[in-house]
Amino acid sequence: MSLKFGRLTAVVISSPEAAEEALKTHDHVLSARTFNDPVRAFDHHKHSVVWIPASARWRFLKKIIVQNLLSPQNLDGIQSIRTRKVEELVSLAHKFCERGEAIDMARASFVTSFNIISNALFSVDLATYNSTSSSFEFHKTVFHLLEIYGKPNAGDVFRFLRFLDLQGSRKEATLCIERLFRVFQKFIDDRVAKRLSQTEASSIDMLDALLDITEQNEEEFTMNDMKHMFLDLFVAGTDTNSSTMEWAMSELLRNPEKMVRAQSEIRQVIGENGKVQESDIPKLPYLLAIVKETLRLHPPAPLIPRKSESDVHLCGFLVPKNTQVFVNLWAMGRDSNVWENPMKFEPERFLLREIDVKGKDFELIPFGSGRRMCPGISMSLKTTPMVLASLLYSFDWKLQDGVFPGNMDMSEVFGLTLHKAKPLYAVPIKKPTTSSS
């Protein structure tokens, strides 16, 4: 489908076959990213591994992130962080359980994902569920920046209006990034001072590793580059995970028989008074099927944005240079030509059909495919099942008063991330013991 927005031409791809042609066959031509005007705040589009063109510079920055955070060795190294943050989420849910109160699932999951990232980077928590805490301001700023990035912008459609910033989005983004960069700079300054006062420095988190790189080659990787990289990691690495968690819990509460089956599987594997470990997750095929089914119906990034760097033929049609190309993951996940009963939440389909989500099976590519595939896929596929399994193992769940499975509001808000229009509030209930059941 081809669309015109002002002077811009956009092509929307909504089938696995066309997606494979775009992201595999012509990946080299369609590896650039489109972005909206607020991304230009603080020249983030010139420093961000998310937004800069696929180039030697992009490969250099991506290599730094992978080698110092997202490699298998580093992911194993921060497993204790993930475990600790999930345990803290379960402890928070216990408090709500004791009071019989509903918990905001998106917010609680966001805090967990956020603190996994902040501990991997700085060895501290930077988010809290408690809105009176000082750290709440930091993660609220990141969340607001995500909202700004996801809003349609008149300057993107009519470029002659861009300098006017009619909606004030670039100004808002600038204020958010200023606040975040001040926090990042404080961490950098404190760590540099600490390293200078020590005779032997040992890398304990990503900040130390990046300071090592800067000291070795400041022309290639500056302190400013470091702050933009931190911004990328918080923006890209938190909201997608929390959104998937909220959608998964929403679907399970709307389909209680699916939740019962998942809990039965988890509790049988873990036992009466155990604790979910990451090593248990491969033993939980139905749980993993739930995650895949959630990603099918509610892809965290519903549109993959690309831009043609030269003329290219897609599916027999000429796509001119500088055309915006969007791969519509949301539509692909609901295509009746690909999926039987596409609007129904049926994790069982993935028990009968082996489909990978790592960019090879184009029916389901929630993290993209090709050279611009999300580098955080391994982190997400470790975190999301672990959080979901821990919550389902530790509690039974019900909707807050007045809400029933049949009248749940499942409407969506489209942006950079696909959110529920109405946040999910769910009440954790003490799980029955074998002796009491």
C-alpha positions as a Markdown table, in Angstrom:
| # | Residue | x | y | z |
|---|---|---|---|---|
| 1 | Met | 0.0 | 0.0 | 0.0 |
| 2 | Ser | 1.4 | 3.4 | -1.0 |
| 3 | Leu | 0.4 | 6.7 | 0.8 |
| 4 | Lys | 1.1 | 10.4 | 0.4 |
| 5 | Phe | 1.6 | 12.6 | 3.5 |
| 6 | Gly | 2.2 | 16.1 | 2.3 |
| 7 | Arg | 5.3 | 15.8 | 0.1 |
| 8 | Leu | 6.3 | 12.5 | 1.6 |
| 9 | Thr | 5.7 | 9.1 | 0.1 |
| 10 | Ala | 5.2 | 6.1 | 2.3 |
| 11 | Val | 4.9 | 2.4 | 1.5 |
| 12 | Val | 3.2 | 0.1 | 4.0 |
| 13 | Ile | 4.1 | -3.6 | 3.9 |
| 14 | Ser | 1.6 | -6.0 | 5.5 |
| 15 | Ser | 2.5 | -9.5 | 4.4 |
| 16 | Pro | 5.3 | -11.9 | 5.5 |
| 17 | Glu | 6.4 | -12.4 | 1.8 |
| 18 | Ala | 6.8 | -8.6 | 1.3 |
| 19 | Ala | 8.5 | -8.2 | 4.6 |
| 20 | Glu | 11.0 | -10.9 | 3.7 |
| 21 | Glu | 11.8 | -9.1 | 0.4 |
| 22 | Ala | 12.2 | -5.8 | 2.2 |
| 23 | Leu | 14.1 | -6.9 | 5.2 |
| 24 | Lys | 16.2 | -9.7 | 3.8 |
| 25 | Thr | 16.5 | -9.4 | 0.0 |
| 26 | His | 16.8 | -5.6 | 0.0 |
| 27 | Asp | 18.0 | -5.0 | 3.6 |
| 28 | His | 21.1 | -3.1 | 2.3 |
| 29 | Val | 18.9 | -0.6 | 0.5 |
| 30 | Leu | 16.3 | -0.3 | 3.3 |
| 31 | Ser | 18.6 | -0.2 | 6.3 |
| 32 | Ala | 18.1 | 3.6 | 7.0 |
| 33 | Arg | 15.5 | 4.6 | 9.6 |
| 34 | Thr | 12.9 | 7.3 | 9.4 |
| 35 | Phe | 12.3 | 9.4 | 12.5 |
| 36 | Asn | 10.1 | 12.2 | 13.7 |
| 37 | Asp | 11.2 | 15.7 | 14.4 |
| 38 | Pro | 11.6 | 15.5 | 18.3 |
| 39 | Val | 14.4 | 12.9 | 17.7 |
| 40 | Arg | 16.4 | 15.8 | 16.4 |
| 41 | Ala | 16.5 | 17.4 | 19.9 |
| 42 | Phe | 20.1 | 17.6 | 21.1 |
| 43 | Asp | 21.1 | 16.2 | 17.7 |
| 44 | His | 20.2 | 12.7 | 19.0 |
| 45 | His | 19.6 | 11.6 | 15.4 |
| 46 | Lys | 23.3 | 12.1 | 14.7 |
| 47 | His | 24.5 | 10.1 | 17.7 |
| 48 | Ser | 21.9 | 7.4 | 18.3 |
| 49 | Val | 22.6 | 3.8 | 17.3 |
| 50 | Val | 18.8 | 3.5 | 16.9 |
| 51 | Trp | 18.5 | 6.3 | 14.3 |
| 52 | Ile | 21.7 | 6.9 | 12.5 |
| 53 | Pro | 22.1 | 5.2 | 9.0 |
| 54 | Ala | 23.7 | 1.8 | 8.8 |
| 55 | Ser | 27.3 | 2.8 | 8.4 |
| 56 | Ala | 30.8 | 2.2 | 9.8 |
| 57 | Arg | 29.9 | 4.6 | 12.7 |
| 58 | Trp | 26.6 | 2.7 | 13.3 |
| 59 | Arg | 28.5 | -0.7 | 13.4 |
| 60 | Phe | 31.1 | 0.8 | 15.8 |
| 61 | Leu | 28.4 | 2.0 | 18.3 |
| 62 | Lys | 26.3 | -1.2 | 17.9 |
| 63 | Lys | 29.5 | -3.3 | 18.6 |
| 64 | Ile | 30.1 | -1.3 | 21.8 |
| 65 | Ile | 26.6 | -2.1 | 23.1 |
| 66 | Val | 26.7 | -5.7 | 22.2 |
| 67 | Gln | 30.2 | -6.4 | 23.6 |
| 68 | Asn | 29.5 | -4.5 | 26.8 |
| 69 | Leu | 25.9 | -5.3 | 27.6 |
| 70 | Leu | 24.1 | -7.7 | 25.2 |
| 71 | Ser | 26.6 | -10.4 | 24.4 |
| 72 | Pro | 25.7 | -13.9 | 25.9 |
| 73 | Gln | 28.6 | -13.5 | 28.4 |
| 74 | Asn | 27.4 | -10.1 | 29.6 |
| 75 | Leu | 23.7 | -11.3 | 29.8 |
| 76 | Asp | 24.9 | -14.2 | 31.9 |
| 77 | Gly | 26.9 | -11.8 | 34.0 |
| 78 | Ile | 23.9 | -9.6 | 34.9 |
| 79 | Gln | 21.6 | -12.6 | 35.5 |
| 80 | Ser | 21.8 | -11.9 | 39.2 |
| 81 | Ile | 20.5 | -8.3 | 38.6 |
| 82 | Arg | 17.5 | -9.7 | 36.6 |
| 83 | Thr | 16.7 | -12.2 | 39.3 |
| 84 | Arg | 17.0 | -9.6 | 42.1 |
| 85 | Lys | 14.7 | -7.1 | 40.3 |
| 86 | Val | 12.1 | -9.8 | 39.6 |
| 87 | Glu | 12.2 | -10.8 | 43.3 |
| 88 | Glu | 11.6 | -7.2 | 44.2 |
| 89 | Leu | 8.6 | -7.1 | 41.8 |
| 90 | Val | 7.1 | -10.2 | 43.5 |
| 91 | Ser | 7.7 | -8.6 | 46.9 |
| 92 | Leu | 5.8 | -5.5 | 45.8 |
| 93 | Ala | 3.0 | -7.7 | 44.6 |
| 94 | His | 2.9 | -9.4 | 48.0 |
| 95 | Lys | 2.2 | -6.0 | 49.6 |
| 96 | Phe | -0.7 | -5.4 | 47.3 |
| 97 | Cys | -1.9 | -9.0 | 48.0 |
| 98 | Glu | -1.9 | -8.4 | 51.7 |
| 99 | Arg | -3.9 | -5.2 | 51.3 |
| 100 | Gly | -6.2 | -6.7 | 48.7 |
| 101 | Glu | -5.4 | -3.8 | 46.3 |
| 102 | Ala | -4.9 | -3.7 | 42.5 |
| 103 | Ile | -1.5 | -3.1 | 41.1 |
| 104 | Asp | -0.8 | -1.1 | 37.9 |
| 105 | Met | 0.8 | -3.9 | 35.8 |
| 106 | Ala | 2.4 | -1.6 | 33.2 |
| 107 | Arg | 4.0 | 0.7 | 35.8 |
| 108 | Ala | 5.2 | -2.2 | 37.9 |
| 109 | Ser | 6.7 | -4.0 | 34.9 |
| 110 | Phe | 8.2 | -0.7 | 33.6 |
| 111 | Val | 10.0 | -0.2 | 37.0 |
| 112 | Thr | 11.4 | -3.7 | 36.9 |
| 113 | Ser | 12.7 | -3.3 | 33.3 |
| 114 | Phe | 14.0 | 0.1 | 34.0 |
| 115 | Asn | 16.0 | -0.9 | 37.1 |
| 116 | Ile | 17.5 | -3.9 | 35.3 |
| 117 | Ile | 18.9 | -1.5 | 32.8 |
| 118 | Ser | 20.0 | 1.1 | 35.4 |
| 119 | Asn | 21.8 | -1.5 | 37.4 |
| 120 | Ala | 23.5 | -2.9 | 34.4 |
| 121 | Leu | 24.7 | 0.6 | 33.5 |
| 122 | Phe | 25.2 | 2.4 | 36.8 |
| 123 | Ser | 24.7 | -0.3 | 39.6 |
| 124 | Val | 21.8 | 1.7 | 41.0 |
| 125 | Asp | 18.0 | 1.7 | 40.9 |
| 126 | Leu | 16.6 | 4.7 | 39.0 |
| 127 | Ala | 12.9 | 3.9 | 39.1 |
| 128 | Thr | 10.3 | 3.2 | 41.8 |
| 129 | Tyr | 6.6 | 2.4 | 42.0 |
| 130 | Asn | 6.3 | 5.0 | 44.7 |
| 131 | Ser | 5.5 | 8.4 | 43.1 |
| 132 | Thr | 6.8 | 10.2 | 46.2 |
| 133 | Ser | 10.3 | 8.9 | 45.7 |
| 134 | Ser | 13.0 | 11.2 | 44.2 |
| 135 | Ser | 13.9 | 8.5 | 41.6 |
| 136 | Phe | 10.3 | 8.6 | 40.3 |
| 137 | Glu | 11.1 | 11.9 | 38.5 |
| 138 | Phe | 13.8 | 10.3 | 36.4 |
| 139 | His | 11.8 | 7.4 | 35.1 |
| 140 | Lys | 8.8 | 9.7 | 34.6 |
| 141 | Thr | 11.0 | 11.9 | 32.4 |
| 142 | Val | 12.0 | 8.9 | 30.3 |
| 143 | Phe | 8.4 | 7.8 | 30.0 |
| 144 | His | 7.4 | 11.3 | 28.9 |
| 145 | Leu | 10.1 | 11.3 | 26.2 |
| 146 | Leu | 8.8 | 8.1 | 24.9 |
| 147 | Glu | 5.3 | 9.7 | 24.6 |
| 148 | Ile | 6.8 | 12.6 | 22.7 |
| 149 | Tyr | 8.7 | 10.4 | 20.3 |
| 150 | Gly | 5.6 | 8.4 | 19.5 |
| 151 | Lys | 3.3 | 11.4 | 18.7 |
| 152 | Pro | 2.6 | 12.3 | 15.0 |
| 153 | Asn | 4.3 | 15.6 | 14.1 |
| 154 | Ala | 3.2 | 18.2 | 11.6 |
| 155 | Gly | 6.8 | 19.0 | 10.8 |
| 156 | Asp | 7.4 | 15.5 | 9.5 |
| 157 | Val | 4.6 | 15.8 | 6.9 |
| 158 | Phe | 5.2 | 19.4 | 5.9 |
| 159 | Arg | 8.9 | 19.9 | 6.3 |
| 160 | Phe | 8.7 | 23.7 | 5.7 |
| 161 | Leu | 6.9 | 23.8 | 9.1 |
| 162 | Arg | 9.6 | 21.9 | 10.9 |
| 163 | Phe | 11.6 | 24.9 | 12.1 |
| 164 | Leu | 8.5 | 26.4 | 13.7 |
| 165 | Asp | 8.0 | 23.4 | 16.0 |
| 166 | Leu | 4.3 | 24.1 | 16.0 |
| 167 | Gln | 3.4 | 21.4 | 18.5 |
| 168 | Gly | 6.3 | 22.2 | 20.8 |
| 169 | Ser | 7.4 | 18.6 | 20.6 |
| 170 | Arg | 11.1 | 19.3 | 19.9 |
| 171 | Lys | 11.2 | 21.8 | 22.8 |
| 172 | Glu | 9.6 | 19.2 | 25.1 |
| 173 | Ala | 12.1 | 16.6 | 24.0 |
| 174 | Thr | 15.0 | 19.0 | 24.5 |
| 175 | Leu | 13.8 | 19.7 | 28.1 |
| 176 | Cys | 13.5 | 15.9 | 28.8 |
| 177 | Ile | 16.9 | 15.1 | 27.4 |
| 178 | Glu | 18.5 | 18.0 | 29.3 |
| 179 | Arg | 17.2 | 16.5 | 32.6 |
| 180 | Leu | 18.4 | 13.0 | 31.7 |
| 181 | Phe | 21.8 | 14.2 | 30.5 |
| 182 | Arg | 22.3 | 16.0 | 33.8 |
| 183 | Val | 21.7 | 12.7 | 35.6 |
| 184 | Phe | 24.0 | 10.8 | 33.3 |
| 185 | Gln | 26.8 | 13.5 | 33.7 |
| 186 | Lys | 26.6 | 13.2 | 37.5 |
| 187 | Phe | 27.1 | 9.4 | 37.3 |
| 188 | Ile | 30.0 | 9.9 | 34.9 |
| 189 | Asp | 31.7 | 12.6 | 37.0 |
| 190 | Asp | 31.3 | 10.6 | 40.2 |
| 191 | Arg | 32.7 | 7.5 | 38.6 |
| 192 | Val | 35.6 | 9.3 | 37.0 |
| 193 | Ala | 36.5 | 10.8 | 40.5 |
| 194 | Lys | 36.2 | 7.3 | 42.1 |
| 195 | Arg | 38.5 | 5.8 | 39.4 |
| 196 | Leu | 41.1 | 8.5 | 39.9 |
| 197 | Ser | 41.1 | 7.8 | 43.7 |
| 198 | Gln | 41.7 | 4.1 | 43.2 |
| 199 | Thr | 45.0 | 2.5 | 42.4 |
| 200 | Glu | 43.3 | -0.4 | 40.6 |
| 201 | Ala | 40.1 | 0.0 | 38.6 |
| 202 | Ser | 37.9 | -3.0 | 37.9 |
| 203 | Ser | 34.9 | -2.8 | 35.5 |
| 204 | Ile | 31.8 | -3.6 | 37.4 |
| 205 | Asp | 29.2 | -2.2 | 35.1 |
| 206 | Met | 28.7 | -0.7 | 31.6 |
| 207 | Leu | 29.7 | 2.8 | 32.7 |
| 208 | Asp | 33.2 | 1.5 | 33.7 |
| 209 | Ala | 33.5 | -0.3 | 30.4 |
| 210 | Leu | 32.5 | 2.8 | 28.4 |
| 211 | Leu | 34.9 | 5.0 | 30.4 |
| 212 | Asp | 37.7 | 2.5 | 29.5 |
| 213 | Ile | 36.8 | 2.9 | 25.8 |
| 214 | Thr | 36.7 | 6.7 | 26.1 |
| 215 | Glu | 40.1 | 6.8 | 27.8 |
| 216 | Gln | 41.6 | 4.6 | 25.1 |
| 217 | Asn | 40.1 | 6.6 | 22.2 |
| 218 | Glu | 38.3 | 9.8 | 23.1 |
| 219 | Glu | 38.2 | 10.9 | 19.4 |
| 220 | Glu | 36.1 | 7.9 | 18.5 |
| 221 | Phe | 33.9 | 7.7 | 21.5 |
| 222 | Thr | 33.3 | 10.9 | 23.6 |
| 223 | Met | 31.4 | 11.5 | 26.8 |
| 224 | Asn | 28.7 | 13.0 | 24.7 |
| 225 | Asp | 28.4 | 9.8 | 22.7 |
| 226 | Met | 28.2 | 7.9 | 26.0 |
| 227 | Lys | 25.2 | 10.0 | 27.2 |
| 228 | His | 23.4 | 9.4 | 23.9 |
| 229 | Met | 24.0 | 5.7 | 24.2 |
| 230 | Phe | 22.6 | 5.7 | 27.7 |
| 231 | Leu | 19.5 | 7.5 | 26.4 |
| 232 | Asp | 19.1 | 4.8 | 23.7 |
| 233 | Leu | 19.3 | 2.0 | 26.2 |
| 234 | Phe | 16.7 | 3.5 | 28.5 |
| 235 | Val | 14.3 | 4.5 | 25.7 |
| 236 | Ala | 14.6 | 1.3 | 23.7 |
| 237 | Gly | 15.1 | -1.2 | 26.6 |
| 238 | Thr | 12.3 | -0.5 | 29.0 |
| 239 | Asp | 9.0 | 0.4 | 27.5 |
| 240 | Thr | 8.8 | -2.5 | 25.1 |
| 241 | Asn | 9.2 | -5.1 | 27.8 |
| 242 | Ser | 6.7 | -3.5 | 30.1 |
| 243 | Ser | 4.2 | -3.2 | 27.3 |
| 244 | Thr | 4.5 | -6.9 | 26.5 |
| 245 | Met | 4.0 | -7.9 | 30.1 |
| 246 | Glu | 0.9 | -5.8 | 30.5 |
| 247 | Trp | -0.6 | -7.2 | 27.3 |
| 248 | Ala | 0.2 | -10.8 | 28.4 |
| 249 | Met | -1.4 | -10.4 | 31.8 |
| 250 | Ser | -4.4 | -8.7 | 30.1 |
| 251 | Glu | -4.9 | -11.6 | 27.7 |
| 252 | Leu | -4.6 | -14.1 | 30.5 |
| 253 | Leu | -7.1 | -12.3 | 32.7 |
| 254 | Arg | -9.5 | -12.1 | 29.8 |
| 255 | Asn | -8.9 | -15.8 | 29.1 |
| 256 | Pro | -8.8 | -17.3 | 32.6 |
| 257 | Glu | -8.6 | -20.9 | 31.4 |
| 258 | Lys | -5.2 | -20.0 | 29.7 |
| 259 | Met | -4.0 | -18.6 | 33.0 |
| 260 | Val | -4.9 | -21.7 | 34.9 |
| 261 | Arg | -3.1 | -23.9 | 32.3 |
| 262 | Ala | 0.0 | -21.7 | 32.5 |
| 263 | Gln | 0.0 | -21.7 | 36.4 |
| 264 | Ser | -0.4 | -25.4 | 36.4 |
| 265 | Glu | 2.6 | -25.9 | 34.2 |
| 266 | Ile | 4.8 | -23.5 | 36.2 |
| 267 | Arg | 3.8 | -24.8 | 39.6 |
| 268 | Gln | 4.4 | -28.4 | 38.5 |
| 269 | Val | 7.9 | -27.6 | 37.3 |
| 270 | Ile | 8.9 | -25.3 | 40.2 |
| 271 | Gly | 7.2 | -27.2 | 43.1 |
| 272 | Glu | 5.3 | -26.1 | 46.2 |
| 273 | Asn | 7.7 | -23.6 | 47.8 |
| 274 | Gly | 10.2 | -22.9 | 45.1 |
| 275 | Lys | 11.3 | -19.9 | 43.2 |
| 276 | Val | 11.4 | -19.4 | 39.4 |
| 277 | Gln | 14.9 | -19.4 | 38.0 |
| 278 | Glu | 15.9 | -18.5 | 34.4 |
| 279 | Ser | 17.1 | -22.1 | 34.0 |
| 280 | Asp | 13.4 | -23.2 | 34.5 |
| 281 | Ile | 12.1 | -21.2 | 31.5 |
| 282 | Pro | 13.0 | -23.7 | 28.7 |
| 283 | Lys | 10.9 | -26.3 | 30.7 |
| 284 | Leu | 7.8 | -24.2 | 30.3 |
| 285 | Pro | 6.6 | -24.5 | 26.7 |
| 286 | Tyr | 3.1 | -23.2 | 27.3 |
| 287 | Leu | 4.5 | -20.1 | 29.0 |
| 288 | Leu | 6.8 | -19.5 | 26.0 |
| 289 | Ala | 3.8 | -20.0 | 23.7 |
| 290 | Ile | 1.9 | -17.3 | 25.7 |
| 291 | Val | 4.8 | -14.8 | 25.1 |
| 292 | Lys | 4.8 | -15.6 | 21.4 |
| 293 | Glu | 1.1 | -15.2 | 21.1 |
| 294 | Thr | 1.2 | -11.9 | 23.0 |
| 295 | Leu | 3.9 | -10.7 | 20.6 |
| 296 | Arg | 1.8 | -11.8 | 17.6 |
| 297 | Leu | -1.3 | -9.9 | 18.7 |
| 298 | His | 0.4 | -7.0 | 20.4 |
| 299 | Pro | 3.8 | -6.3 | 18.9 |
| 300 | Pro | 5.7 | -3.8 | 21.1 |
| 301 | Ala | 6.7 | -1.8 | 18.1 |
| 302 | Pro | 3.8 | -2.2 | 15.7 |
| 303 | Leu | 5.5 | -0.5 | 12.7 |
| 304 | Ile | 9.1 | -1.1 | 11.7 |
| 305 | Pro | 10.3 | 2.2 | 10.1 |
| 306 | Arg | 12.8 | 2.1 | 7.2 |
| 307 | Lys | 13.8 | 4.5 | 4.4 |
| 308 | Ser | 15.0 | 3.6 | 0.9 |
| 309 | Glu | 18.5 | 4.9 | 0.2 |
| 310 | Ser | 18.1 | 4.3 | -3.5 |
| 311 | Asp | 15.4 | 3.3 | -6.0 |
| 312 | Val | 14.4 | -0.3 | -5.3 |
| 313 | His | 11.8 | -2.7 | -6.7 |
| 314 | Leu | 9.5 | -4.3 | -4.0 |
| 315 | Cys | 7.0 | -7.0 | -5.0 |
| 316 | Gly | 7.2 | -5.8 | -8.7 |
| 317 | Phe | 6.7 | -2.1 | -7.8 |
| 318 | Leu | 9.3 | 0.7 | -8.0 |
| 319 | Val | 9.9 | 2.3 | -4.6 |
| 320 | Pro | 11.7 | 5.6 | -5.2 |
| 321 | Lys | 14.7 | 6.8 | -3.2 |
| 322 | Asn | 13.9 | 8.5 | 0.2 |
| 323 | Thr | 10.5 | 6.7 | 0.4 |
| 324 | Gln | 9.4 | 5.9 | 3.9 |
| 325 | Val | 8.8 | 2.1 | 4.2 |
| 326 | Phe | 6.8 | 0.8 | 7.2 |
| 327 | Val | 6.5 | -3.0 | 7.9 |
| 328 | Asn | 3.1 | -3.3 | 9.6 |
| 329 | Leu | 3.7 | -6.0 | 12.2 |
| 330 | Trp | 0.3 | -5.4 | 13.8 |
| 331 | Ala | -1.5 | -6.2 | 10.6 |
| 332 | Met | 0.7 | -9.2 | 9.8 |
| 333 | Gly | -0.1 | -10.7 | 13.2 |
| 334 | Arg | -3.8 | -10.5 | 12.5 |
| 335 | Asp | -3.7 | -11.8 | 8.9 |
| 336 | Ser | -6.2 | -14.6 | 8.4 |
| 337 | Asn | -4.2 | -15.9 | 5.4 |
| 338 | Val | -1.3 | -16.6 | 7.9 |
| 339 | Trp | -3.1 | -17.3 | 11.2 |
| 340 | Glu | -6.2 | -19.4 | 11.9 |
| 341 | Asn | -8.6 | -17.5 | 14.1 |
| 342 | Pro | -6.2 | -14.5 | 14.1 |
| 343 | Met | -8.2 | -12.4 | 16.6 |
| 344 | Lys | -8.4 | -15.1 | 19.2 |
| 345 | Phe | -5.7 | -15.5 | 21.9 |
| 346 | Glu | -4.6 | -19.1 | 21.4 |
| 347 | Pro | -1.1 | -19.8 | 22.7 |
| 348 | Glu | -1.7 | -23.5 | 21.7 |
| 349 | Arg | -1.0 | -22.6 | 18.1 |
| 350 | Phe | 2.7 | -22.3 | 19.0 |
| 351 | Leu | 2.7 | -25.7 | 20.6 |
| 352 | Leu | 1.7 | -27.2 | 17.2 |
| 353 | Arg | 3.7 | -24.8 | 15.0 |
| 354 | Glu | 7.4 | -24.1 | 15.5 |
| 355 | Ile | 8.0 | -20.5 | 14.8 |
| 356 | Asp | 11.0 | -18.5 | 15.9 |
| 357 | Val | 10.8 | -14.8 | 16.8 |
| 358 | Lys | 14.4 | -14.0 | 16.1 |
| 359 | Gly | 13.9 | -12.6 | 12.6 |
| 360 | Lys | 14.1 | -15.8 | 10.5 |
| 361 | Asp | 10.3 | -16.6 | 10.3 |
| 362 | Phe | 8.7 | -13.6 | 8.7 |
| 363 | Glu | 5.2 | -14.5 | 10.0 |
| 364 | Leu | 6.4 | -13.3 | 13.4 |
| 365 | Ile | 9.2 | -10.7 | 13.6 |
| 366 | Pro | 8.3 | -8.6 | 16.7 |
| 367 | Phe | 12.0 | -7.5 | 17.0 |
| 368 | Gly | 12.4 | -6.9 | 13.3 |
| 369 | Ser | 14.9 | -8.6 | 11.0 |
| 370 | Gly | 18.1 | -8.0 | 9.2 |
| 371 | Arg | 20.9 | -5.7 | 10.2 |
| 372 | Arg | 18.5 | -3.3 | 12.0 |
| 373 | Met | 16.9 | -6.0 | 14.1 |
| 374 | Cys | 16.6 | -5.0 | 17.7 |
| 375 | Pro | 19.9 | -5.9 | 19.4 |
| 376 | Gly | 18.2 | -6.2 | 22.8 |
| 377 | Ile | 16.2 | -9.2 | 21.7 |
| 378 | Ser | 18.1 | -11.7 | 23.9 |
| 379 | Met | 17.6 | -9.4 | 26.9 |
| 380 | Ser | 13.9 | -9.2 | 26.3 |
| 381 | Leu | 13.5 | -13.0 | 25.7 |
| 382 | Lys | 15.2 | -13.6 | 29.1 |
| 383 | Thr | 13.4 | -10.9 | 31.0 |
| 384 | Thr | 9.7 | -11.1 | 29.9 |
| 385 | Pro | 9.2 | -14.9 | 30.4 |
| 386 | Met | 11.0 | -14.7 | 33.8 |
| 387 | Val | 8.8 | -11.9 | 35.0 |
| 388 | Leu | 5.6 | -13.5 | 33.8 |
| 389 | Ala | 6.4 | -16.9 | 35.2 |
| 390 | Ser | 7.3 | -15.4 | 38.6 |
| 391 | Leu | 4.0 | -13.5 | 38.9 |
| 392 | Leu | 1.9 | -16.5 | 37.7 |
| 393 | Tyr | 3.7 | -18.9 | 40.1 |
| 394 | Ser | 3.5 | -16.7 | 43.1 |
| 395 | Phe | -0.1 | -15.5 | 42.9 |
| 396 | Asp | -3.5 | -16.1 | 41.5 |
| 397 | Trp | -4.9 | -13.0 | 39.9 |
| 398 | Lys | -8.2 | -11.3 | 39.4 |
| 399 | Leu | -9.4 | -8.1 | 37.9 |
| 400 | Gln | -10.3 | -5.1 | 40.1 |
| 401 | Asp | -13.9 | -4.7 | 41.2 |
| 402 | Gly | -16.4 | -4.0 | 38.5 |
| 403 | Val | -14.2 | -5.4 | 35.7 |
| 404 | Phe | -14.9 | -8.8 | 34.2 |
| 405 | Pro | -13.2 | -10.8 | 31.5 |
| 406 | Gly | -16.0 | -10.1 | 29.1 |
| 407 | Asn | -16.0 | -6.3 | 29.5 |
| 408 | Met | -12.2 | -5.7 | 29.6 |
| 409 | Asp | -11.1 | -2.6 | 27.6 |
| 410 | Met | -8.5 | -4.0 | 25.2 |
| 411 | Ser | -8.3 | -0.9 | 23.0 |
| 412 | Glu | -4.8 | 0.2 | 21.9 |
| 413 | Val | -2.8 | 3.4 | 21.7 |
| 414 | Phe | -0.3 | 3.5 | 18.8 |
| 415 | Gly | 3.0 | 5.2 | 19.2 |
| 416 | Leu | 6.6 | 4.0 | 19.2 |
| 417 | Thr | 5.3 | 1.3 | 21.5 |
| 418 | Leu | 1.8 | -0.3 | 21.4 |
| 419 | His | 0.1 | 0.4 | 24.7 |
| 420 | Lys | -3.2 | -0.4 | 26.3 |
| 421 | Ala | -5.4 | 2.7 | 26.1 |
| 422 | Lys | -6.6 | 1.9 | 29.6 |
| 423 | Pro | -3.9 | 0.6 | 32.0 |
| 424 | Leu | -4.4 | -2.9 | 33.5 |
| 425 | Tyr | -5.0 | -3.0 | 37.2 |
| 426 | Ala | -5.0 | -6.5 | 38.6 |
| 427 | Val | -5.3 | -7.9 | 42.2 |
| 428 | Pro | -2.8 | -10.5 | 43.3 |
| 429 | Ile | -4.3 | -13.3 | 45.4 |
| 430 | Lys | -2.4 | -15.6 | 47.7 |
| 431 | Lys | -2.0 | -18.9 | 45.8 |
| 432 | Pro | -3.5 | -22.0 | 47.3 |
| 433 | Thr | -1.2 | -24.5 | 49.0 |
| 434 | Thr | -1.4 | -28.2 | 48.3 |
| 435 | Ser | -2.7 | -28.8 | 51.8 |
| 436 | Ser | -5.5 | -26.2 | 51.5 |
| 437 | Ser | -6.6 | -27.1 | 48.0 |
